[in-house]
Amino acid sequence: MIDPRLRALLPLFAAVFIDIFSFGLMYPVIIALFHDPDVMGVYRPAVLDAYLSLAFSLFPLGMFFGASYLGDLSDALGRRRTLLICMAGLAAAYVLMWLAVETRQLPFFLAGRLLSGLMAGTGPIAQAAMMDRSSAAERGRNMSNVVLVNCVGLVTGPAVGGVLAHWDFQAPLGFAFVLCLLAFLWIRRSPFAEAPAGKPLTLSWHRPIEIFLQAIRHPVIGPIALSYLLFQLGFALYYVYILVEMQKTYHATPLELGLFSAVLGVGFVIGTSVGYRAAAAWLKSDAKVAAAGLFACGIVILLAALPLPAPLQVLVALLAAISNVSAFVALLTLISGAASAEEQGWALGIGGSMTALAFFIAGLAASALTLLPLWVLIAAGGLIVLAALAPLRETGRSAGVSAPPHT
């Protein structure tokens, strides 16, 4: 029998799963859809490249602003109501994208991508609601369960997207819609966080930008945040365009694209469960782990820019994901460690905004596909990851600076 306390949290685990699952689900679908002969016959190549750029970039753009808005919304309306808004918004986004595939009118698809990005704060809100219901003794166990759910979503999202898109482009969108609908009904019946927090609702379009600028200007956190941004931008260039490369150069089917993305997910799981812990035990310092992870990840991505056989590209993808996690966890730990007690929530929110901005910039690079070969974009990703090593050198110099509390 399931522990009653764990059973009460299952709707929240479902929300966390859908948040990460839907992110991975879409990338194989996008690559296959935009190279489908029926779609290519409707739009001129330049227009199609511009739409592809928007399909990649609108989700993280929405996420950049939506994460801040949804946090403010949950403070004013409560966790459950905000999660219901997120699930309803995600369901509507998948309807728009389904309509785009049905009509071959890609503007509907782009609108769905933007809306899904705006609703992409489901995971953090669900985790916050989970911590609200957890005792001090239960928090570690529940957070470990969250990590497990995230790992499952990272692996299954791309695989399910690729398998269903291989059959029909509408199938993964319909599947995601049904998941959102079921989660909406489940959360609606759940009693958690019934009472709103009661704070007045204040939404400001420039709030996410303010958070970003505060992070960069922070005398201690600034260099680490800049390193994290460069790292995420470089990896985003690899993550997005290696899938395009697999389709164009290796003629991967939607199914094969999904399985290739699932290999990346497996690498993230290995990096989370084994790679970071081993590196931390060996190097004894998160700064050293971050530097080692950045160096390894940058070199591996540069290897991916070479004309390797397909099986080697799969191995490189696995290594890139494993090394990515070591840098990812270590940099976030450094950011948290550099923040004062009253800055912790703000500091840990930096990661989400930086990741969203990085994937937005990487998505815009698709508009250059008519001018640059894919290997150049992938190689640029590796070089940018290596460039993220430079700001880390400032970390030690600024460690002794007394930073004023964040306001």
N, C-alpha and C positions, 0 to 999 in steps of 0.2 A: 504493500500500500504506500502511496505517496504521502509524505509528511504534510499535514494540513497547512502548515505555514508556507511550505514550498508550493503547494497547490494554489494558495492565494496569490502567489507571485507569478504564476504561469502566464496570465495575460500580459504582464510586463515583459517577460522573456519573449513572448510572441512579438511584441512591438520592437524589441531590440533586434530580433532575428529579421523581421521584415525590413528594418532600416538598412542593415548591412547586406541582406540578400538582394534587395532591389537595386543597390548600387552595382553589384557584380553582375546581376542579371542582364543589364542593358548593354554593356560594351560589346559582347559578341553579336547582339541583335543589331546594334547601330552599324557595325562594320559590314555585316552581311546585307542589311537593308540598303545601305547606300551604294553597294556594288551589285545590287540586283538588276538584271537587264530591264525589267519592267520600269523600275524607278529611273535608271540611267537613260531610258528612252524618252522620258518626260522632260528632263531638265538638261540644259547645256552644262558641259563639264565645269566651267567657271562658277556657275550658280550652284551646282552640286557640291563643289569644294567649299563654297561659302556656307552652305547649309550644314555640311559635315562639321565645319569649324564651330558653328553655333550649337549643333547637337552635342558636341563635346563640352563646350564652354558654358552653356546656359544653366546646366545643372549646378556646377560649382558656384556660379554667380548667384543663383538663387539660394544656395546653401550659405554663402558668405553673409547675406543679409538675413535669411530666414532663421539661422541659429540664434542670432541676437533677438529677433522679434519673438520667436517662440519661447525663449527664456523669460522675456518680460511678460508674455501672455500667460505663462504658467504661474508666474508670481501673482498675477491679477485674477485669473479664473480658476486656478487649481490644476493639478497634474492631469486628472482624469479627463476633464473637459478639453484641455489642450491636446491630449493624445487623441481624443475623438475627432478634433479638428484636423489633426495630422493624418489620421487614417482616412477620413473623408476626402481630404485634399489629394492624398496619394491615389485613392481610387479614381477620383476625377481625372487626375493626370494620366492614368493608364487608359481611361476611356478616350481621352484626346489622342493619345498615341495609337490606340487601336483604330480610331477613325482615320488617322493619317495613312495607316497601312491599307485600310479598306479603300480609300479614295485616291491614294497616291498623292495626296496634298500634304507636302512636308511641313508647311507652316503649322498645321495642327500638331505635328510631332514636336516641333520646337517649343510650342506653347506648353505641351505636356512636360517636356524636359525642364523648363523653367519652373513650372508649378511643383514638380516633384522635388526640385532643389529647395524651393521655399519650405516644403514640408519635411525636409530631411533632418530635422532636429528631434525626431521621434526617439532615437536611441538614448541620447543624454537625458531627456525628460523622463523616460521610463526608468533609467538607472537612478535618477534622483528620487523618483517615487518609491523605488525599491529600497533605497537607503532610508527614506522616511519611515518605512515599515520594519526596518531591521534593527535589532538590538546591536550593541557594540560587539557581542560575541558572534553574531550572525553575519556581520558585514563582510568579513573576509571570505566566508563560504559563498555568500551570494554574489560577490564580485568575481570570484573564481568561476561561478556558474555563468556569469555574463561573458567572461572571456571565452568559455567553451561555446556558448551560443554564437558569439561573433565568429569564432573559427569555423563552426559548422556553416554559417551563412556565407563566409568567404569562399568556401570550397563548393557548396551546392549552388549558389547563385549563378556563377558563370556556367557551370555544367548544365543546370536546368535550362538556362537561357539558350545555350548552344544546341542542346538536344531538341527542345521544342521549336526553335527557329529553323532547324534543319527540316522539320516537318511542315511548319507554317509560321510565318512571321507574326501572325496574330496570336498564336498559341501562348507564348510566354507573357504577352501583355494581358491576355485573358486570365491566365493563371495568377499573375500578380494581383489583378483586380479582385479575384475571388479571395485571395489571402487577406487583402486589405479589408474586404467586406466582413470576412469571418472575424478578423481581429477587432474591427469596430464593434461588432455585436458582442464579442467576448468582453471587451473593455467596458462597454456600456452596462453590462450586467455585473461588473466587478465593483465592490464597495470602496475601493481604496481612494484616498484623497478626495472625499466628497466635498469638504468645505474648501472654498477658495482661500488663498493666502491673504487676500484683502488689500493688497497694495494697489494704488491707482495705476491704471494702464497708461503708459507713456511710450509711444512708438516714435522713434526718430530714424530717418533714413541714414543719417551720418553716424549713428552710434557704432556700427561695426568698423567704420573707418577710424573713428576715435580710438577704439580698442587696439586696432592695428598700429596706429601711430604711437600710442602710449607704450606698446610693447617695444617698438623699435627704438624709441627715445629713452627707455629705461636704462640707467647707467650700468646695471648689472645684467639684467635679462636681455637687453638689446642685442649684444653680439651673439648670444645663443639663439635668440629668435631669428636673427638674420641667417644664421647657419641653418636653422631648421627650415626656413623658407626656401633657401637655395636647394637644400637637400630634397624637399618635397617637389620643387619645380623640376629638378633634374630627373627624379624618379617618375614624375607624371609624364614627362616627354617619352620616357621609355615605355611606361605602362600603356599609354594610348597608342603610340605609333608602332610598337612591336606587333600589336594585333593587326594593324593595317599592313605591315610588312608581311606577316604570315599569310594574309589573304592575297596580296598582290604578287609576292615573289614565290611563295610556296603553295599558292592556290588552295588554301585551307577552306574547307566547307564550314558552314555554321556550327555543325557538331564538333569539328576539330578545333575551331576557335574557342568554343565553350570549354573543351577539355584542356586546351592550352592555358586558358585563364584559370581553370581549376588547379593546374600545376602551380601557378603563382599562389593560389590560396593555400595549397599544401605547404609551400615554402614559408608562407606567413605563419602557419601553424607550427612548423618545425622551429622556426626562428623564435616564436613566442615560448614554446615549451622547453626547448633545448638550447638554441643558439645564444640567446641573450644571457641566460644563466651561466652557460659555460664561459662566455667571454668575460662576464663580471667576476666569476671565480678566479679566472686566470689573470686578468689585468688589474683587478682590485680598485678600479676608479672608473666612474661613469664618463669622465672626460676622455679617458683613454679608450673606453669601449666605443664611445661616439666616434672618435677619430678613426679607430680601426674599422668600424662599420661603414663609415663614409668612404674610406679608402677602398675597401673591398667592393662595396656597391658600385662606386664609380668605375673601377677597373672592369668589373664584370659587365656593366652596361656598355662600355667601350668595346668589349669583345662581341657583344650582340650586334654592333654595327658592321662587323665583318661578314663576308659572304659564307656563312657556316652552313653545313647540312642541317636539315630540319631537326633531327634528333639532338644535335648539339645545341640548337636554339632552345629546345625544351630543357636541357640540363642547365644552360645559362640562366633561363628564367627562374628555375628552382633556386640557384645560387644567389641571384639578384634579390629574390624575395627574402631568403634567409638573412642575408647581410643587411637588407633594408630594416628588418625588425630590430637588430642590435642598435643601429643608429637611431631609429625612431624612439625606442624606449629610453635609451640613454639621454638623448637630447631633451625629451619631456621631463625626465627625472632631474636633469640639470636646471631646467626652467623652474620646476617646482621648488627645488632646493635653494634657488636664488631669490625666491619670493618670501616675503614676510608672511606671518600667519594670516593677517587680514587680506592678503593678496592672493591666497591660494585658488579661490574660485576663478578669479580673473586670469591668473597665470595659466591654469590648466585649460581655460577656454581659448587661449592663444593658438593652441595646436589646431583646433577646428577651423579657425578663421584663416590661418596660414595655409592649411591643406586646401581649403576651398579656393583661395586666391591662386595657389600654384596650379591647380587643375584648370582653373579658368584661363590662365595665361597659356598653359600647354594646349588647351583646346583651340584657342585662337590661332595657334601655329599651323593648324590644318589648312588655313587659307593660303599658306605658302607652298602647298604640295605641288602646285603646277610649276613652281620655280626651283624647288629644292628636292633632291632625291631623299627618300626616307632615311637612308643610312646617315645622312647629315643631321637630321633631327634627333635620331637615336644617339649618335656620337655627341651631339651638343648636350644631351641629357647627362651622359657620363661625365663630361667636362664640368658641367654645372655642379654635379654632386661632389666632385673633387674640389671645386672652388669653395664649397661649404666648409672645408677644413680651415680656411683662412680666418674667418671670424672667431673660431674656437680659440685661437691664440690670444684673442683679446679677453677671454673669459678669466684667465688667471690674473691679468693686469687689473681688471675691474672688480675682482673679488673683494678687494679691500675697500671699495668705495661704499660709503654709507648712503643707501638709497632711500629717498623719502617714500612713505607709504603711498600706494596707488589710490587715487581718488577718482 
